[in-house]
Amino acid sequence: MAGLQVCSVLVTGANRGIGLGLVRHFLEMLNPPGWVFAACRDPKGQRAQELQNLASKHPNLVIIPLEVSDPSSIKAAAARVGEHLGDSGLNLLINNAGIVKLNSLDTETLEDMTQVYTTNTVGPLLLGQAFLPLLKKAAQGSQGSVLSCSKAAIINMSSHGGSITSSFGWDQLQVISYRCSKAALNMLTKCQSLGYRQHGVLCVALHPGWVQTDMGASAGHTPPVTVDASVGGMLKVLSSLSEKDTGTFLDWEGKVVPW
């Protein structure tokens, strides 16, 4: 973990599950980021109570209102984060927010497919666009030319379920719109890696494992991986990412996931 030294990080979907776990782990680091931005839909709502409690204890934690399917909300969030960071820029953008609809191939609908795709794929695209100026600032202010999460990076939280090569979990859960949105997110990650490399921004798709969250347990099965184990593993992976990893699809243990 010592290798991951970031001055600032933003996590979307930070009020529960993996997002909240990431925020906790960042705050508990020996050398925590000077700024941890925790973004969620309703910062003052009941579902953000744990986040509010953390913010009362950690002055470096700033809760940002954000609806990832709303372009105006994304622009407002980027402006707010920029006010805090000034000229220092943002080191790490973690696009963690996501939704799932428990539809099969026979029951999938236009409405659900559109909503899931908008949140899981279009949201990370628009966030990348909105925060690119801050990521570029961080990259320009870092020493050396080697890509890393300590310099500037976009991490898109994907899923093994989005692997076209693998049929992982099909018998338990078809979740068509979710699988399609994550496969598209993987392609977005590849595109971002190609387009943003010139700006010094590393881009990686990351599978957190089948994790014990509300979403993970939505099929009625108990997932094998705890939030702490997943987050701890992912942060270890982030600390080791370099030039060769941009545009790749990895899991929480650092293993390559087939496209």
C-alpha positions as a Markdown table, in Angstrom:
| # | Residue | x | y | z |
|---|---|---|---|---|
| 1 | Met | 0.0 | 0.0 | 0.0 |
| 2 | Ala | 2.9 | 2.3 | 0.5 |
| 3 | Gly | 3.2 | 2.7 | -3.2 |
| 4 | Leu | -0.2 | 4.4 | -3.5 |
| 5 | Gln | 0.5 | 8.1 | -2.7 |
| 6 | Val | -2.3 | 10.3 | -3.9 |
| 7 | Cys | -3.0 | 13.9 | -2.9 |
| 8 | Ser | -6.6 | 13.7 | -4.1 |
| 9 | Val | -9.2 | 11.1 | -5.0 |
| 10 | Leu | -12.9 | 11.2 | -5.9 |
| 11 | Val | -15.1 | 8.1 | -5.5 |
| 12 | Thr | -18.6 | 8.0 | -7.0 |
| 13 | Gly | -21.4 | 5.9 | -5.4 |
| 14 | Ala | -19.6 | 6.5 | -2.1 |
| 15 | Asn | -22.4 | 6.3 | 0.4 |
| 16 | Arg | -22.5 | 2.5 | 0.7 |
| 17 | Gly | -20.9 | -0.8 | -0.4 |
| 18 | Ile | -17.6 | -0.7 | -2.3 |
| 19 | Gly | -17.7 | 3.0 | -2.6 |
| 20 | Leu | -18.0 | 3.6 | 1.1 |
| 21 | Gly | -15.3 | 0.9 | 1.7 |
| 22 | Leu | -12.9 | 2.7 | -0.6 |
| 23 | Val | -13.5 | 6.0 | 1.2 |
| 24 | Arg | -12.9 | 4.3 | 4.6 |
| 25 | His | -9.6 | 2.7 | 3.4 |
| 26 | Phe | -8.3 | 6.0 | 1.9 |
| 27 | Leu | -9.0 | 7.8 | 5.2 |
| 28 | Glu | -7.3 | 5.1 | 7.2 |
| 29 | Met | -4.0 | 5.1 | 5.2 |
| 30 | Leu | -0.8 | 6.0 | 7.0 |
| 31 | Asn | -0.5 | 8.9 | 4.6 |
| 32 | Pro | -4.1 | 9.6 | 3.6 |
| 33 | Pro | -4.9 | 11.8 | 0.6 |
| 34 | Gly | -5.2 | 15.5 | 1.5 |
| 35 | Trp | -8.6 | 15.5 | -0.2 |
| 36 | Val | -11.1 | 12.6 | -0.4 |
| 37 | Phe | -14.2 | 13.5 | -2.3 |
| 38 | Ala | -17.1 | 11.2 | -1.7 |
| 39 | Ala | -19.8 | 11.6 | -4.3 |
| 40 | Cys | -23.4 | 10.3 | -3.9 |
| 41 | Arg | -26.9 | 11.3 | -5.0 |
| 42 | Asp | -28.2 | 12.6 | -1.6 |
| 43 | Pro | -25.5 | 13.5 | 0.8 |
| 44 | Lys | -28.0 | 14.6 | 3.5 |
| 45 | Gly | -30.2 | 11.5 | 3.1 |
| 46 | Gln | -30.5 | 8.5 | 5.5 |
| 47 | Arg | -28.5 | 6.3 | 3.1 |
| 48 | Ala | -25.5 | 8.6 | 3.5 |
| 49 | Gln | -25.5 | 8.6 | 7.3 |
| 50 | Glu | -22.3 | 6.6 | 7.6 |
| 51 | Leu | -20.6 | 9.0 | 5.2 |
| 52 | Gln | -21.8 | 12.0 | 7.2 |
| 53 | Asn | -20.4 | 10.4 | 10.3 |
| 54 | Leu | -17.0 | 10.0 | 8.7 |
| 55 | Ala | -17.0 | 13.5 | 7.4 |
| 56 | Ser | -17.6 | 14.8 | 10.9 |
| 57 | Lys | -14.3 | 13.1 | 12.0 |
| 58 | His | -12.2 | 13.7 | 8.9 |
| 59 | Pro | -11.7 | 17.3 | 7.7 |
| 60 | Asn | -10.1 | 16.0 | 4.5 |
| 61 | Leu | -13.3 | 14.2 | 3.5 |
| 62 | Val | -15.7 | 16.3 | 1.4 |
| 63 | Ile | -19.1 | 14.9 | 0.4 |
| 64 | Ile | -20.2 | 16.0 | -3.1 |
| 65 | Pro | -23.8 | 15.7 | -4.4 |
| 66 | Leu | -23.7 | 13.9 | -7.7 |
| 67 | Glu | -26.2 | 12.1 | -10.0 |
| 68 | Val | -24.1 | 10.3 | -12.6 |
| 69 | Ser | -26.9 | 10.2 | -15.1 |
| 70 | Asp | -27.3 | 14.0 | -15.0 |
| 71 | Pro | -24.8 | 16.0 | -17.1 |
| 72 | Ser | -25.6 | 19.3 | -15.2 |
| 73 | Ser | -25.0 | 17.5 | -11.8 |
| 74 | Ile | -21.7 | 16.2 | -13.2 |
| 75 | Lys | -20.5 | 19.6 | -14.3 |
| 76 | Ala | -21.5 | 21.1 | -10.9 |
| 77 | Ala | -19.6 | 18.4 | -9.1 |
| 78 | Ala | -16.5 | 19.0 | -11.2 |
| 79 | Ala | -16.7 | 22.8 | -10.5 |
| 80 | Arg | -17.1 | 22.1 | -6.8 |
| 81 | Val | -14.1 | 19.8 | -6.6 |
| 82 | Gly | -12.1 | 22.3 | -8.6 |
| 83 | Glu | -12.8 | 25.0 | -6.1 |
| 84 | His | -11.2 | 22.8 | -3.4 |
| 85 | Leu | -8.2 | 21.7 | -5.4 |
| 86 | Gly | -7.3 | 25.0 | -7.1 |
| 87 | Asp | -4.2 | 24.4 | -9.3 |
| 88 | Ser | -3.2 | 21.1 | -7.8 |
| 89 | Gly | -5.6 | 18.9 | -9.9 |
| 90 | Leu | -7.2 | 15.5 | -9.2 |
| 91 | Asn | -5.0 | 12.4 | -9.0 |
| 92 | Leu | -7.6 | 9.7 | -9.0 |
| 93 | Leu | -11.2 | 9.4 | -10.3 |
| 94 | Ile | -12.9 | 6.2 | -9.4 |
| 95 | Asn | -16.1 | 5.6 | -11.3 |
| 96 | Asn | -17.7 | 3.2 | -8.8 |
| 97 | Ala | -21.4 | 4.2 | -9.0 |
| 98 | Gly | -23.6 | 1.6 | -10.7 |
| 99 | Ile | -27.0 | 0.0 | -10.8 |
| 100 | Val | -28.4 | -3.4 | -11.7 |
| 101 | Lys | -31.8 | -4.6 | -12.9 |
| 102 | Leu | -32.6 | -8.3 | -12.3 |
| 103 | Asn | -33.9 | -8.9 | -15.8 |
| 104 | Ser | -33.4 | -12.1 | -17.9 |
| 105 | Leu | -33.1 | -12.2 | -21.7 |
| 106 | Asp | -36.9 | -12.6 | -21.9 |
| 107 | Thr | -37.9 | -9.9 | -19.5 |
| 108 | Glu | -35.3 | -7.1 | -20.3 |
| 109 | Thr | -37.0 | -3.8 | -21.3 |
| 110 | Leu | -36.0 | -0.7 | -23.2 |
| 111 | Glu | -36.5 | 1.4 | -20.1 |
| 112 | Asp | -34.3 | -0.7 | -17.8 |
| 113 | Met | -31.6 | -1.2 | -20.5 |
| 114 | Thr | -31.5 | 2.6 | -21.1 |
| 115 | Gln | -31.4 | 3.5 | -17.4 |
| 116 | Val | -28.6 | 0.9 | -16.6 |
| 117 | Tyr | -26.5 | 1.9 | -19.7 |
| 118 | Thr | -26.9 | 5.6 | -18.9 |
| 119 | Thr | -25.7 | 5.1 | -15.3 |
| 120 | Asn | -23.1 | 2.4 | -15.8 |
| 121 | Thr | -21.5 | 3.5 | -19.1 |
| 122 | Val | -22.5 | 7.0 | -20.1 |
| 123 | Gly | -22.0 | 8.3 | -16.6 |
| 124 | Pro | -18.3 | 7.3 | -16.5 |
| 125 | Leu | -17.9 | 8.8 | -20.0 |
| 126 | Leu | -19.3 | 12.2 | -18.9 |
| 127 | Leu | -17.3 | 12.1 | -15.7 |
| 128 | Gly | -14.1 | 11.5 | -17.6 |
| 129 | Gln | -14.9 | 14.5 | -19.8 |
| 130 | Ala | -15.8 | 16.8 | -16.9 |
| 131 | Phe | -12.8 | 15.9 | -14.7 |
| 132 | Leu | -10.2 | 15.7 | -17.4 |
| 133 | Pro | -9.0 | 19.3 | -16.9 |
| 134 | Leu | -8.3 | 18.5 | -13.2 |
| 135 | Leu | -6.7 | 15.2 | -14.1 |
| 136 | Lys | -4.4 | 17.0 | -16.6 |
| 137 | Lys | -3.4 | 19.5 | -13.9 |
| 138 | Ala | -2.4 | 16.7 | -11.6 |
| 139 | Ala | -0.5 | 15.0 | -14.3 |
| 140 | Gln | 1.3 | 18.2 | -15.3 |
| 141 | Gly | 2.2 | 18.8 | -11.7 |
| 142 | Ser | 3.7 | 15.3 | -11.2 |
| 143 | Gln | 7.4 | 14.5 | -11.7 |
| 144 | Gly | 8.3 | 12.1 | -14.5 |
| 145 | Ser | 6.4 | 10.9 | -17.5 |
| 146 | Val | 5.4 | 7.4 | -16.3 |
| 147 | Leu | 1.7 | 6.7 | -15.9 |
| 148 | Ser | 0.5 | 5.8 | -12.4 |
| 149 | Cys | -2.4 | 6.3 | -10.0 |
| 150 | Ser | -0.2 | 8.6 | -8.0 |
| 151 | Lys | 0.0 | 10.9 | -11.0 |
| 152 | Ala | -3.4 | 10.8 | -12.7 |
| 153 | Ala | -5.8 | 8.0 | -13.3 |
| 154 | Ile | -9.4 | 7.0 | -14.1 |
| 155 | Ile | -10.5 | 3.7 | -12.6 |
| 156 | Asn | -13.8 | 2.3 | -14.0 |
| 157 | Met | -15.4 | -0.2 | -11.8 |
| 158 | Ser | -16.4 | -3.0 | -14.2 |
| 159 | Ser | -17.4 | -6.6 | -13.7 |
| 160 | His | -16.5 | -10.1 | -14.7 |
| 161 | Gly | -20.2 | -10.2 | -15.9 |
| 162 | Gly | -19.1 | -7.8 | -18.7 |
| 163 | Ser | -16.6 | -10.2 | -20.1 |
| 164 | Ile | -17.7 | -11.4 | -23.5 |
| 165 | Thr | -15.2 | -14.3 | -23.3 |
| 166 | Ser | -16.6 | -15.6 | -20.0 |
| 167 | Ser | -20.1 | -16.6 | -19.1 |
| 168 | Phe | -19.4 | -16.0 | -15.4 |
| 169 | Gly | -22.5 | -16.2 | -13.2 |
| 170 | Trp | -24.9 | -16.8 | -16.1 |
| 171 | Asp | -26.7 | -19.7 | -14.3 |
| 172 | Gln | -27.2 | -17.5 | -11.2 |
| 173 | Leu | -28.1 | -14.2 | -12.8 |
| 174 | Gln | -28.5 | -13.2 | -16.4 |
| 175 | Val | -28.9 | -9.4 | -15.7 |
| 176 | Ile | -28.7 | -8.6 | -19.4 |
| 177 | Ser | -28.6 | -4.8 | -19.2 |
| 178 | Tyr | -25.9 | -4.9 | -16.5 |
| 179 | Arg | -23.7 | -7.3 | -18.5 |
| 180 | Cys | -24.1 | -5.2 | -21.7 |
| 181 | Ser | -23.4 | -1.9 | -19.8 |
| 182 | Lys | -20.2 | -3.3 | -18.3 |
| 183 | Ala | -19.0 | -4.7 | -21.6 |
| 184 | Ala | -19.5 | -1.3 | -23.0 |
| 185 | Leu | -17.7 | 0.3 | -20.1 |
| 186 | Asn | -14.7 | -1.9 | -20.8 |
| 187 | Met | -14.6 | -0.5 | -24.4 |
| 188 | Leu | -15.0 | 3.0 | -23.0 |
| 189 | Thr | -12.0 | 2.3 | -20.7 |
| 190 | Lys | -9.9 | 1.2 | -23.7 |
| 191 | Cys | -11.0 | 4.4 | -25.6 |
| 192 | Gln | -10.1 | 6.6 | -22.7 |
| 193 | Ser | -6.7 | 5.0 | -22.3 |
| 194 | Leu | -6.0 | 5.8 | -26.0 |
| 195 | Gly | -7.4 | 9.3 | -25.9 |
| 196 | Tyr | -6.1 | 10.4 | -22.5 |
| 197 | Arg | -2.6 | 8.9 | -22.6 |
| 198 | Gln | -1.2 | 12.0 | -24.2 |
| 199 | His | -2.4 | 13.9 | -21.2 |
| 200 | Gly | -0.6 | 11.6 | -18.7 |
| 201 | Val | -3.8 | 9.9 | -17.5 |
| 202 | Leu | -3.8 | 6.1 | -16.9 |
| 203 | Cys | -7.2 | 4.3 | -17.5 |
| 204 | Val | -8.1 | 0.8 | -16.2 |
| 205 | Ala | -11.2 | -1.3 | -15.9 |
| 206 | Leu | -11.3 | -3.1 | -12.5 |
| 207 | His | -13.5 | -6.1 | -11.4 |
| 208 | Pro | -13.9 | -5.9 | -7.6 |
| 209 | Gly | -14.9 | -9.5 | -7.2 |
| 210 | Trp | -18.3 | -10.8 | -6.2 |
| 211 | Val | -18.6 | -8.7 | -3.1 |
| 212 | Gln | -20.9 | -8.8 | -0.1 |
| 213 | Thr | -22.9 | -5.7 | -0.9 |
| 214 | Asp | -26.6 | -5.0 | -1.5 |
| 215 | Met | -26.0 | -5.3 | -5.2 |
| 216 | Gly | -23.8 | -8.4 | -4.9 |
| 217 | Ala | -26.5 | -10.2 | -2.8 |
| 218 | Ser | -29.4 | -9.1 | -5.0 |
| 219 | Ala | -29.6 | -12.6 | -6.6 |
| 220 | Gly | -30.3 | -14.2 | -3.2 |
| 221 | His | -26.8 | -15.7 | -2.9 |
| 222 | Thr | -24.1 | -14.7 | -0.4 |
| 223 | Pro | -21.1 | -13.5 | -2.3 |
| 224 | Pro | -17.7 | -14.9 | -1.2 |
| 225 | Val | -15.7 | -11.6 | -1.0 |
| 226 | Thr | -16.1 | -9.1 | 1.8 |
| 227 | Val | -16.0 | -5.3 | 1.1 |
| 228 | Asp | -12.7 | -5.0 | 3.1 |
| 229 | Ala | -11.0 | -7.8 | 1.3 |
| 230 | Ser | -12.1 | -6.4 | -2.1 |
| 231 | Val | -11.1 | -2.8 | -1.4 |
| 232 | Gly | -7.8 | -3.8 | 0.2 |
| 233 | Gly | -7.0 | -5.9 | -2.8 |
| 234 | Met | -8.0 | -3.2 | -5.3 |
| 235 | Leu | -5.9 | -0.6 | -3.5 |
| 236 | Lys | -2.9 | -2.9 | -3.7 |
| 237 | Val | -3.5 | -3.3 | -7.4 |
| 238 | Leu | -3.8 | 0.5 | -7.9 |
| 239 | Ser | -0.5 | 1.0 | -6.2 |
| 240 | Ser | 1.2 | -1.2 | -8.7 |
| 241 | Leu | -0.3 | 0.0 | -11.9 |
| 242 | Ser | 2.0 | 1.5 | -14.5 |
| 243 | Glu | 2.4 | 2.4 | -18.2 |
| 244 | Lys | 1.9 | -1.2 | -19.3 |
| 245 | Asp | -1.5 | -1.5 | -17.6 |
| 246 | Thr | -3.4 | 1.4 | -19.1 |
| 247 | Gly | -6.3 | 0.2 | -21.2 |
| 248 | Thr | -6.4 | -3.2 | -19.4 |
| 249 | Phe | -9.2 | -5.1 | -17.6 |
| 250 | Leu | -8.0 | -6.5 | -14.2 |
| 251 | Asp | -9.6 | -8.0 | -11.1 |
| 252 | Trp | -9.2 | -7.1 | -7.4 |
| 253 | Glu | -6.2 | -9.5 | -7.1 |
| 254 | Gly | -4.4 | -8.0 | -10.1 |
| 255 | Lys | -5.2 | -10.9 | -12.5 |
| 256 | Val | -6.1 | -10.1 | -16.1 |
| 257 | Val | -9.8 | -10.6 | -16.9 |
| 258 | Pro | -10.6 | -11.8 | -20.4 |
| 259 | Trp | -12.4 | -9.3 | -22.6 |
